[in-house]
Amino acid sequence: MTSAKGETSTKLKSLSRKPPVSHEVAEERLAGGKAQEDLTVPRSKTESATSSDDGASSDTFSYMKFKRCLIKPPLGRDNGKPSDPETDERREKVKEMMKFAWDNYKHYAWGKNELRPLTRNGHIGNMFGGLRGASIIDSLDTLYVMGLTEEYNDAKEWVQTSLDLNSNGEASLFEVNIRYVGGLLSAYYLTGEELFKNKAVELGEKLLPAFSTPTGIPRGVINLGSGTSWSWGWASAGSSILAEFGTLHLEFVHLTELSGNPVYTEKVMNIRKLLNKIEKPHGLYPNFLSPVSGNWVQHHVSIGGLGDSFYEYLIKSYLMSDKMDDDAKKMYYGALEAIEANLVQKSPGGLTYMAEWRGGILDHKMGHLACFSGGMIGIGADDGAPEKRQHYLDLAAEITHTCHESYTRSATKLGPEAFRFDGGAEATATRLSDRYYILRPEVIESYMYMWRLTHDPKYRDWGWEAVQALEEHCRVESGFSGIRDVYTTTVSHDNMQQSFFLSETLKYLYLLFSDDDLLPLEDWVFNTEAHPLPIIRKSCLQDEATQDKTVSE
């Protein structure tokens, strides 16, 4: 992974995700050869000790207790099938797209990280440190939720026989956490299959050495085999990145829940403590922080690349804690106030957007990655100060509208990687290097949340526009591919079916056309890779445990 030449419009879900537009970096180093069958006993607890029955000892997680603490069944009354025939037809179309993307991945790239649909082969890359099967792990919950049972079973079998966690290579702590740990956790919570839990905890353990720094702020890159970690070469003065170390909280709290080991929660709470303690310019959180000194390295602030999911995880930590995590709540609304005061702008044409902040100077551009913020502000609207609730919902709708405009103002009706609001341009990319679309989900993610919050039919219409554009411009003979320029209809494909297309883009579209009781927001929060994680109802789980105890007595 190379830096995007000092361009910080990337996210870290970013840098990883920036396609080599000009030349192909086909790094196919096979770390450690073919994965051996995983016959080792997971270093977490053994299978028998963590069986799903209620009689499990008190320090292990009981899946049955967890299920009883959900308000609604995860898959709804009828798998979320909408009563309206047109919506149902659209939902079936999205399911067909998922099956098409998956079948081609299985046929041409099985076990590799992504499918290259034009050349019909697999891509491994060097982002996951020798781990394989990113598209498989990312798709588990999508396949399960869509009722693609045979495909889900193939994926599960691969995890059982071929997911080798004993890899030796440079991995992005952030990417491994959101895709692999997140994907395995949600697969476990949805299905109760112990296999997924054990793999998640085993992998979580391998990430812990990244936190061995003077401040406890983890470094961005870790060798999963040796445990050595370091910062990205392109990151300013060896710093760690806000979106990376700020996007561990949801998964790590669940690792503690499942393993009974408090170390995961302690690590992420320590990050919080440090962030609360240090001075924040205008209440804003810059993107680069030194893991050695614990000070900010540059005053660059962005709700897009490098910053984005830190903010998302604050409000989602609060929601996931059953609204008990007051610290997360305070940090989120404090950050949102600072963002409104310093970054939120209105264009002459009346579009609301979030500018980037460079040491007090505004850069009037917004990245596709920042378009998740419509949904984020929406789901956080209800828990803000009562007099601001409507204001937040309006702001969420305005930002989602702006992001939709970035799609409608292009020839393909797909949005560019970044769009600007200066020099007369509004919501359009002015640089050639910003015109690409790599099957990203963020705009559709906001449509899904805004639909659930308002039931305004325009969000479903906008989602359907995106489906048609994806079909017309990104669907190729053997899968889906990103495109290099959204402003021309003679498209040039980038030959990459990103794993997040299966995990996020298609899942959010499917949920947009489903009833609200499919993965209801009362019970689930989605990690930044769209893996659903359940709300932790401590009081309910404790009541369940007490009940079990009295019954057994």
MARNU-639027 format. One record per residue (C-alpha): residue in one letter; residue number from 1; x, y, z. Coordinates in steps of 0.25 Angstrom, whole numbers, always signed. Example, Ala and Ser with C-alpha at 12.3 -4.5 7.8 and 13.67 -1.06 7.14 Angstrom:
% MARNU-639027
NODE,A,1,+49,-18,+31
NODE,S,2,+55,-4,+29
***
This chain:
% MARNU-639027
NODE,M,1,+0,+0,+0
NODE,T,2,+6,+13,-4
NODE,S,3,+1,+26,+1
NODE,A,4,-8,+33,-8
NODE,K,5,+3,+43,-11
NODE,G,6,+0,+52,+1
NODE,E,7,-14,+53,-3
NODE,T,8,-22,+51,+9
NODE,S,9,-36,+50,+3
NODE,T,10,-34,+35,+5
NODE,K,11,-39,+28,+17
NODE,L,12,-32,+17,+23
NODE,K,13,-43,+9,+18
NODE,S,14,-37,+18,+8
NODE,L,15,-23,+16,+5
NODE,S,16,-25,+2,+5
NODE,R,17,-37,+5,-5
NODE,K,18,-30,+14,-15
NODE,P,19,-29,+6,-27
NODE,P,20,-16,+7,-35
NODE,V,21,-22,+15,-46
NODE,S,22,-10,+16,-55
NODE,H,23,-2,+3,-53
NODE,E,24,-5,-10,-47
NODE,V,25,+2,-13,-34
NODE,A,26,+0,-28,-35
NODE,E,27,+7,-33,-22
NODE,E,28,+4,-47,-21
NODE,R,29,+14,-51,-11
NODE,L,30,+9,-64,-5
NODE,A,31,+12,-63,+10
NODE,G,32,+14,-77,+15
NODE,G,33,+9,-84,+3
NODE,K,34,-4,-91,+3
NODE,A,35,-13,-90,+15
NODE,Q,36,-12,-103,+23
NODE,E,37,-25,-109,+29
NODE,D,38,-27,-102,+42
NODE,L,39,-27,-114,+52
NODE,T,40,-21,-106,+64
NODE,V,41,-30,-104,+76
NODE,P,42,-33,-89,+76
NODE,R,43,-25,-82,+87
NODE,S,44,-38,-76,+93
NODE,K,45,-46,-86,+100
NODE,T,46,-48,-100,+94
NODE,E,47,-61,-103,+87
NODE,S,48,-67,-111,+98
NODE,A,49,-65,-100,+108
NODE,T,50,-72,-90,+100
NODE,S,51,-84,-98,+95
NODE,S,52,-97,-91,+92
NODE,D,53,-105,-97,+103
NODE,D,54,-110,-90,+115
NODE,G,55,-102,-98,+125
NODE,A,56,-89,-92,+120
NODE,S,57,-81,-87,+132
NODE,S,58,-83,-73,+136
NODE,D,59,-70,-67,+130
NODE,T,60,-74,-72,+116
NODE,F,61,-84,-66,+106
NODE,S,62,-97,-72,+105
NODE,Y,63,-103,-71,+91
NODE,M,64,-117,-75,+96
NODE,K,65,-117,-64,+107
NODE,F,66,-112,-54,+96
NODE,K,67,-124,-58,+87
NODE,R,68,-134,-56,+98
NODE,C,69,-129,-42,+100
NODE,L,70,-132,-38,+86
NODE,I,71,-145,-30,+84
NODE,K,72,-148,-35,+71
NODE,P,73,-144,-47,+62
NODE,P,74,-132,-43,+54
NODE,L,75,-138,-47,+41
NODE,G,76,-152,-41,+44
NODE,R,77,-165,-48,+42
NODE,D,78,-163,-52,+27
NODE,N,79,-148,-49,+25
NODE,G,80,-152,-34,+23
NODE,K,81,-160,-37,+10
NODE,P,82,-167,-24,+7
NODE,S,83,-182,-25,+4
NODE,D,84,-181,-15,-8
NODE,P,85,-179,-23,-21
NODE,E,86,-170,-13,-28
NODE,T,87,-161,-12,-15
NODE,D,88,-160,-27,-14
NODE,E,89,-156,-28,-29
NODE,R,90,-145,-18,-26
NODE,R,91,-140,-25,-14
NODE,E,92,-140,-38,-23
NODE,K,93,-131,-31,-33
NODE,V,94,-121,-27,-22
NODE,K,95,-121,-42,-18
NODE,E,96,-118,-46,-32
NODE,M,97,-106,-36,-33
NODE,M,98,-101,-42,-20
NODE,K,99,-102,-56,-25
NODE,F,100,-95,-52,-38
NODE,A,101,-84,-45,-31
NODE,W,102,-82,-57,-22
NODE,D,103,-83,-68,-33
NODE,N,104,-72,-61,-41
NODE,Y,105,-63,-59,-29
NODE,K,106,-65,-74,-25
NODE,H,107,-62,-78,-40
NODE,Y,108,-50,-70,-43
NODE,A,109,-44,-65,-29
NODE,W,110,-48,-75,-18
NODE,G,111,-40,-73,-6
NODE,K,112,-33,-60,-11
NODE,N,113,-37,-47,-5
NODE,E,114,-44,-41,-17
NODE,L,115,-48,-44,-31
NODE,R,116,-42,-38,-44
NODE,P,117,-55,-39,-53
NODE,L,118,-48,-35,-66
NODE,T,119,-36,-44,-65
NODE,R,120,-44,-54,-58
NODE,N,121,-34,-57,-47
NODE,G,122,-32,-54,-32
NODE,H,123,-25,-43,-25
NODE,I,124,-18,-44,-12
NODE,G,125,-11,-31,-10
NODE,N,126,-3,-28,+3
NODE,M,127,-13,-21,+12
NODE,F,128,-17,-33,+20
NODE,G,129,-3,-38,+24
NODE,G,130,-5,-52,+17
NODE,L,131,-19,-54,+21
NODE,R,132,-28,-60,+10
NODE,G,133,-42,-60,+7
NODE,A,134,-46,-45,+10
NODE,S,135,-58,-46,+0
NODE,I,136,-63,-59,+7
NODE,I,137,-62,-53,+21
NODE,D,138,-68,-40,+17
NODE,S,139,-80,-48,+10
NODE,L,140,-84,-57,+21
NODE,D,141,-95,-49,+27
NODE,T,142,-100,-43,+14
NODE,L,143,-102,-57,+8
NODE,Y,144,-108,-62,+21
NODE,V,145,-118,-50,+22
NODE,M,146,-122,-51,+7
NODE,G,147,-125,-66,+9
NODE,L,148,-114,-70,+0
NODE,T,149,-113,-83,+8
NODE,E,150,-104,-92,-1
NODE,E,151,-94,-80,-4
NODE,Y,152,-94,-77,+11
NODE,N,153,-91,-92,+14
NODE,D,154,-79,-92,+4
NODE,A,155,-74,-79,+11
NODE,K,156,-75,-86,+25
NODE,E,157,-68,-98,+20
NODE,W,158,-56,-90,+15
NODE,V,159,-55,-83,+28
NODE,Q,160,-55,-97,+35
NODE,T,161,-45,-103,+26
NODE,S,162,-36,-92,+19
NODE,L,163,-36,-79,+28
NODE,D,164,-22,-80,+32
NODE,L,165,-19,-69,+43
NODE,N,166,-4,-73,+44
NODE,S,167,+0,-63,+34
NODE,N,168,+13,-55,+34
NODE,G,169,+12,-42,+27
NODE,E,170,+9,-27,+28
NODE,A,171,-6,-25,+31
NODE,S,172,-14,-13,+33
NODE,L,173,-19,-13,+47
NODE,F,174,-32,-5,+43
NODE,E,175,-35,-14,+31
NODE,V,176,-33,-27,+38
NODE,N,177,-42,-22,+49
NODE,I,178,-54,-17,+41
NODE,R,179,-54,-28,+31
NODE,Y,180,-49,-41,+37
NODE,V,181,-52,-39,+52
NODE,G,182,-65,-31,+49
NODE,G,183,-69,-41,+38
NODE,L,184,-67,-53,+48
NODE,L,185,-74,-47,+59
NODE,S,186,-86,-43,+52
NODE,A,187,-87,-57,+45
NODE,Y,188,-86,-63,+60
NODE,Y,189,-97,-54,+65
NODE,L,190,-106,-57,+54
NODE,T,191,-104,-72,+53
NODE,G,192,-99,-77,+67
NODE,E,193,-88,-85,+60
NODE,E,194,-76,-86,+70
NODE,L,195,-66,-87,+59
NODE,F,196,-68,-72,+55
NODE,K,197,-67,-68,+70
NODE,N,198,-54,-76,+72
NODE,K,199,-47,-70,+59
NODE,A,200,-51,-56,+63
NODE,V,201,-45,-57,+77
NODE,E,202,-33,-64,+72
NODE,L,203,-31,-53,+62
NODE,G,204,-34,-42,+72
NODE,E,205,-22,-48,+80
NODE,K,206,-13,-46,+69
NODE,L,207,-16,-31,+68
NODE,L,208,-13,-28,+82
NODE,P,209,+3,-26,+81
NODE,A,210,-1,-13,+72
NODE,F,211,-4,-6,+85
NODE,S,212,+10,-8,+91
NODE,T,213,+13,+7,+90
NODE,P,214,+17,+17,+100
NODE,T,215,+3,+23,+100
NODE,G,216,-5,+10,+97
NODE,I,217,-10,+17,+83
NODE,P,218,-8,+5,+74
NODE,R,219,+1,+6,+61
NODE,G,220,-5,+4,+48
NODE,V,221,+2,-8,+42
NODE,I,222,+4,-21,+49
NODE,N,223,+11,-34,+46
NODE,L,224,+1,-45,+50
NODE,G,225,+11,-55,+52
NODE,S,226,+22,-48,+60
NODE,G,227,+14,-37,+66
NODE,T,228,+23,-26,+62
NODE,S,229,+16,-13,+58
NODE,W,230,+20,+0,+52
NODE,S,231,+13,+12,+46
NODE,W,232,+10,+14,+31
NODE,G,233,+22,+20,+24
NODE,W,234,+14,+31,+18
NODE,A,235,+8,+35,+31
NODE,S,236,+13,+48,+36
NODE,A,237,+24,+47,+46
NODE,G,238,+21,+32,+49
NODE,S,239,+7,+36,+54
NODE,S,240,-5,+27,+56
NODE,I,241,-18,+31,+48
NODE,L,242,-31,+35,+55
NODE,A,243,-40,+27,+46
NODE,E,244,-31,+14,+49
NODE,F,245,-29,+15,+64
NODE,G,246,-43,+21,+66
NODE,T,247,-50,+9,+58
NODE,L,248,-47,-2,+68
NODE,H,249,-57,+0,+79
NODE,L,250,-69,-8,+74
NODE,E,251,-62,-20,+70
NODE,F,252,-53,-20,+83
NODE,V,253,-64,-19,+92
NODE,H,254,-71,-31,+86
NODE,L,255,-57,-39,+87
NODE,T,256,-58,-36,+102
NODE,E,257,-72,-41,+102
NODE,L,258,-69,-54,+95
NODE,S,259,-56,-57,+101
NODE,G,260,-59,-52,+116
NODE,N,261,-45,-45,+114
NODE,P,262,-46,-31,+119
NODE,V,263,-33,-27,+111
NODE,Y,264,-40,-23,+98
NODE,T,265,-49,-13,+105
NODE,E,266,-37,-8,+113
NODE,K,267,-29,-5,+101
NODE,V,268,-40,+3,+94
NODE,M,269,-44,+10,+106
NODE,N,270,-30,+15,+108
NODE,I,271,-31,+21,+94
NODE,R,272,-43,+29,+99
NODE,K,273,-36,+33,+112
NODE,L,274,-25,+39,+104
NODE,L,275,-34,+46,+94
NODE,N,276,-42,+52,+105
NODE,K,277,-29,+57,+112
NODE,I,278,-22,+65,+101
NODE,E,279,-25,+78,+95
NODE,K,280,-34,+79,+83
NODE,P,281,-33,+91,+73
NODE,H,282,-46,+97,+73
NODE,G,283,-52,+84,+79
NODE,L,284,-48,+77,+66
NODE,Y,285,-40,+64,+65
NODE,P,286,-28,+64,+55
NODE,N,287,-25,+52,+47
NODE,F,288,-11,+49,+51
NODE,L,289,-6,+46,+66
NODE,S,290,+7,+41,+71
NODE,P,291,+6,+28,+78
NODE,V,292,+19,+31,+85
NODE,S,293,+16,+45,+90
NODE,G,294,+1,+45,+90
NODE,N,295,+1,+58,+83
NODE,W,296,-6,+63,+70
NODE,V,297,+4,+63,+58
NODE,Q,298,-3,+71,+48
NODE,H,299,-16,+80,+49
NODE,H,300,-23,+74,+37
NODE,V,301,-38,+70,+40
NODE,S,302,-47,+62,+31
NODE,I,303,-60,+55,+32
NODE,G,304,-56,+47,+20
NODE,G,305,-43,+40,+18
NODE,L,306,-34,+38,+31
NODE,G,307,-45,+43,+40
NODE,D,308,-58,+38,+37
NODE,S,309,-61,+25,+44
NODE,F,310,-56,+30,+57
NODE,Y,311,-68,+39,+59
NODE,E,312,-77,+28,+54
NODE,Y,313,-72,+19,+65
NODE,L,314,-75,+29,+76
NODE,I,315,-90,+29,+73
NODE,K,316,-90,+15,+70
NODE,S,317,-83,+11,+83
NODE,Y,318,-93,+19,+91
NODE,L,319,-105,+12,+83
NODE,M,320,-98,-2,+84
NODE,S,321,-96,+0,+100
NODE,D,322,-112,+1,+101
NODE,K,323,-109,+16,+103
NODE,M,324,-101,+13,+115
NODE,D,325,-88,+18,+110
NODE,D,326,-89,+33,+114
NODE,D,327,-75,+36,+110
NODE,A,328,-77,+32,+96
NODE,K,329,-89,+41,+95
NODE,K,330,-82,+53,+101
NODE,M,331,-71,+51,+91
NODE,Y,332,-80,+50,+79
NODE,Y,333,-89,+62,+82
NODE,G,334,-77,+70,+85
NODE,A,335,-70,+66,+72
NODE,L,336,-82,+69,+64
NODE,E,337,-84,+83,+70
NODE,A,338,-69,+86,+66
NODE,I,339,-72,+80,+52
NODE,E,340,-84,+89,+50
NODE,A,341,-77,+101,+55
NODE,N,342,-65,+99,+47
NODE,L,343,-67,+90,+35
NODE,V,344,-82,+90,+31
NODE,Q,345,-84,+99,+19
NODE,K,346,-94,+103,+9
NODE,S,347,-91,+105,-5
NODE,P,348,-97,+117,-14
NODE,G,349,-106,+107,-20
NODE,G,350,-111,+103,-7
NODE,L,351,-104,+90,-4
NODE,T,352,-100,+86,+10
NODE,Y,353,-86,+80,+11
NODE,M,354,-75,+77,+20
NODE,A,355,-62,+84,+16
NODE,E,356,-48,+79,+21
NODE,W,357,-40,+87,+31
NODE,R,358,-25,+89,+29
NODE,G,359,-20,+97,+41
NODE,G,360,-31,+107,+41
NODE,I,361,-32,+108,+26
NODE,L,362,-44,+101,+19
NODE,D,363,-43,+92,+7
NODE,H,364,-56,+92,+0
NODE,K,365,-57,+78,-4
NODE,M,366,-64,+66,+1
NODE,G,367,-60,+51,-1
NODE,H,368,-70,+40,-5
NODE,L,369,-65,+34,+8
NODE,A,370,-71,+46,+16
NODE,C,371,-85,+43,+10
NODE,F,372,-87,+32,+21
NODE,S,373,-89,+44,+31
NODE,G,374,-103,+47,+26
NODE,G,375,-107,+33,+32
NODE,M,376,-98,+35,+44
NODE,I,377,-105,+49,+48
NODE,G,378,-118,+43,+45
NODE,I,379,-117,+31,+55
NODE,G,380,-111,+41,+65
NODE,A,381,-122,+51,+64
NODE,D,382,-131,+45,+75
NODE,D,383,-122,+45,+86
NODE,G,384,-117,+59,+84
NODE,A,385,-122,+71,+92
NODE,P,386,-138,+70,+90
NODE,E,387,-138,+84,+84
NODE,K,388,-127,+80,+73
NODE,R,389,-134,+67,+69
NODE,Q,390,-141,+72,+57
NODE,H,391,-129,+80,+53
NODE,Y,392,-120,+68,+53
NODE,L,393,-130,+60,+44
NODE,D,394,-131,+72,+35
NODE,L,395,-116,+73,+34
NODE,A,396,-115,+58,+31
NODE,A,397,-125,+59,+20
NODE,E,398,-117,+71,+14
NODE,I,399,-104,+64,+14
NODE,T,400,-110,+52,+8
NODE,H,401,-117,+61,-3
NODE,T,402,-103,+67,-6
NODE,C,403,-97,+53,-8
NODE,H,404,-109,+49,-17
NODE,E,405,-106,+61,-25
NODE,S,406,-91,+57,-27
NODE,Y,407,-97,+44,-34
NODE,T,408,-108,+51,-42
NODE,R,409,-98,+61,-47
NODE,S,410,-89,+51,-54
NODE,A,411,-91,+44,-67
NODE,T,412,-92,+30,-61
NODE,K,413,-101,+34,-49
NODE,L,414,-90,+29,-40
NODE,G,415,-82,+38,-31
NODE,P,416,-68,+42,-32
NODE,E,417,-57,+39,-21
NODE,A,418,-57,+54,-17
NODE,F,419,-65,+66,-21
NODE,R,420,-63,+81,-19
NODE,F,421,-70,+93,-17
NODE,D,422,-61,+104,-22
NODE,G,423,-58,+111,-35
NODE,G,424,-73,+110,-39
NODE,A,425,-73,+95,-38
NODE,E,426,-83,+89,-29
NODE,A,427,-83,+74,-24
NODE,T,428,-74,+70,-36
NODE,A,429,-60,+65,-37
NODE,T,430,-51,+75,-44
NODE,R,431,-38,+67,-43
NODE,L,432,-36,+55,-52
NODE,S,433,-31,+47,-40
NODE,D,434,-44,+49,-33
NODE,R,435,-53,+44,-44
NODE,Y,436,-53,+29,-41
NODE,Y,437,-64,+20,-34
NODE,I,438,-59,+7,-28
NODE,L,439,-73,+1,-24
NODE,R,440,-73,+9,-11
NODE,P,441,-85,+8,-1
NODE,E,442,-85,+21,+7
NODE,V,443,-96,+29,-1
NODE,I,444,-105,+17,-1
NODE,E,445,-103,+14,+14
NODE,S,446,-108,+28,+16
NODE,Y,447,-120,+25,+7
NODE,M,448,-123,+13,+16
NODE,Y,449,-123,+20,+29
NODE,M,450,-131,+32,+24
NODE,W,451,-141,+22,+19
NODE,R,452,-142,+15,+32
NODE,L,453,-143,+28,+40
NODE,T,454,-153,+36,+31
NODE,H,455,-159,+26,+21
NODE,D,456,-158,+37,+10
NODE,P,457,-160,+29,-3
NODE,K,458,-149,+37,-10
NODE,Y,459,-138,+29,-3
NODE,R,460,-143,+16,-9
NODE,D,461,-144,+23,-22
NODE,W,462,-130,+28,-21
NODE,G,463,-125,+14,-17
NODE,W,464,-132,+9,-29
NODE,E,465,-125,+19,-38
NODE,A,466,-112,+14,-32
NODE,V,467,-115,+0,-35
NODE,Q,468,-118,+3,-50
NODE,A,469,-105,+11,-51
NODE,L,470,-97,-1,-45
NODE,E,471,-104,-11,-55
NODE,E,472,-101,-2,-67
NODE,H,473,-87,+3,-64
NODE,C,474,-80,-7,-54
NODE,R,475,-86,-20,-57
NODE,V,476,-77,-28,-67
NODE,E,477,-77,-42,-72
NODE,S,478,-71,-48,-59
NODE,G,479,-75,-39,-48
NODE,F,480,-75,-24,-44
NODE,S,481,-64,-15,-46
NODE,G,482,-61,+0,-42
NODE,I,483,-59,+10,-53
NODE,R,484,-48,+21,-55
NODE,D,485,-57,+33,-59
NODE,V,486,-72,+35,-55
NODE,Y,487,-73,+46,-65
NODE,T,488,-72,+38,-77
NODE,T,489,-81,+27,-82
NODE,T,490,-71,+20,-90
NODE,V,491,-66,+14,-77
NODE,S,492,-52,+9,-74
NODE,H,493,-52,-2,-63
NODE,D,494,-42,-4,-52
NODE,N,495,-43,-19,-52
NODE,M,496,-46,-20,-37
NODE,Q,497,-59,-25,-30
NODE,Q,498,-56,-20,-16
NODE,S,499,-60,-29,-4
NODE,F,500,-67,-17,+2
NODE,F,501,-77,-17,-10
NODE,L,502,-82,-30,-5
NODE,S,503,-81,-27,+10
NODE,E,504,-87,-12,+9
NODE,T,505,-92,-7,-4
NODE,L,506,-101,-19,-7
NODE,K,507,-105,-21,+7
NODE,Y,508,-110,-7,+9
NODE,L,509,-117,-7,-4
NODE,Y,510,-124,-20,+0
NODE,L,511,-128,-14,+14
NODE,L,512,-133,-1,+7
NODE,F,513,-143,-10,-1
NODE,S,514,-147,-19,+12
NODE,D,515,-156,-16,+23
NODE,D,516,-150,-10,+35
NODE,D,517,-151,-23,+43
NODE,L,518,-139,-29,+36
NODE,L,519,-127,-26,+45
NODE,P,520,-136,-16,+53
NODE,L,521,-128,-4,+58
NODE,E,522,-134,-6,+72
NODE,D,523,-125,-18,+73
NODE,W,524,-113,-16,+63
NODE,V,525,-102,-6,+60
NODE,F,526,-94,-8,+47
NODE,N,527,-79,-7,+48
NODE,T,528,-72,+2,+37
NODE,E,529,-72,-10,+28
NODE,A,530,-87,-12,+30
NODE,H,531,-85,-24,+39
NODE,P,532,-97,-24,+48
NODE,L,533,-93,-25,+63
NODE,P,534,-104,-27,+74
NODE,I,535,-107,-16,+85
NODE,I,536,-101,-21,+98
NODE,R,537,-113,-22,+108
NODE,K,538,-105,-24,+121
NODE,S,539,-117,-23,+130
NODE,C,540,-124,-33,+122
NODE,L,541,-112,-43,+121
NODE,Q,542,-110,-42,+136
NODE,D,543,-125,-44,+139
NODE,E,544,-124,-56,+130
NODE,A,545,-112,-61,+138
NODE,T,546,-120,-60,+151
NODE,Q,547,-132,-67,+145
NODE,D,548,-123,-78,+141
NODE,K,549,-117,-79,+154
NODE,T,550,-130,-80,+162
NODE,V,551,-136,-90,+152
NODE,S,552,-123,-99,+154
NODE,E,553,-124,-98,+169
***
